[in-house]
Amino acid sequence: MKVTGVFVSIGLAALLSLSSCNQSKSDWSQEDKDKWLKTCNDTFANNAVRQDDKEQLEDLCKCMLDETSRKYTVEEAANLTIDDQRKLLENCNYSW
């Protein structure tokens, strides 16, 4: 499965949906995190990812959220490039 291509779509949709300003990297609200995870999981579901992979996909989305929120504010995350997202994805261990 080509996770990178799907994730790029997720990243753009999820990150652009977050509109908080002036937050420090550790100040992602629970609402920001929930929106990010929902968008990530929904995007995978909408891209015909097999149900068998659902648990792994949820783990991948959680990892990507952790990586993103640890390194970037919500505002910075909304401006990540595809290359930035791919670098974050490399830090998440997935086995497809």
C-alpha positions, 0 to 999 in steps of 0.5 A, spaced: 500 500 500 502 506 498 501 510 504 506 516 503 501 518 497 495 517 502 498 521 507 500 527 503 493 528 502 491 527 509 496 531 512 494 537 507 487 536 509 488 535 517 493 540 517 489 545 514 483 544 518 487 546 524 486 554 525 489 555 532 494 561 532 500 563 536 500 556 540 507 553 542 509 546 540 506 543 546 500 547 546 495 543 541 489 543 544 485 536 545 480 539 540 486 540 535 489 533 536 482 530 535 480 534 529 487 531 526 486 524 528 479 524 525 481 527 518 487 522 518 483 516 519 477 519 515 482 520 509 485 513 509 478 510 510 475 514 504 481 512 500 479 504 500 484 502 505 482 495 507 479 494 514 484 489 516 489 495 516 485 499 520 488 498 527 495 499 523 492 506 520 490 508 527 497 507 530 500 511 524 495 517 525 497 517 532 504 517 531 504 522 525 500 526 530 505 525 536 511 527 531 507 533 528 505 536 535 512 535 538 515 539 533 510 544 530 505 549 532 498 548 529 500 554 525 506 551 523 503 544 521 498 547 517 504 550 512 508 543 512 511 541 505 510 534 502 517 533 504 516 535 511 511 530 512 515 525 508 520 526 513 515 525 519 512 519 516 519 516 516 519 516 524 513 512 524 514 505 524 509 502 519 509 495 516 506 495 510 
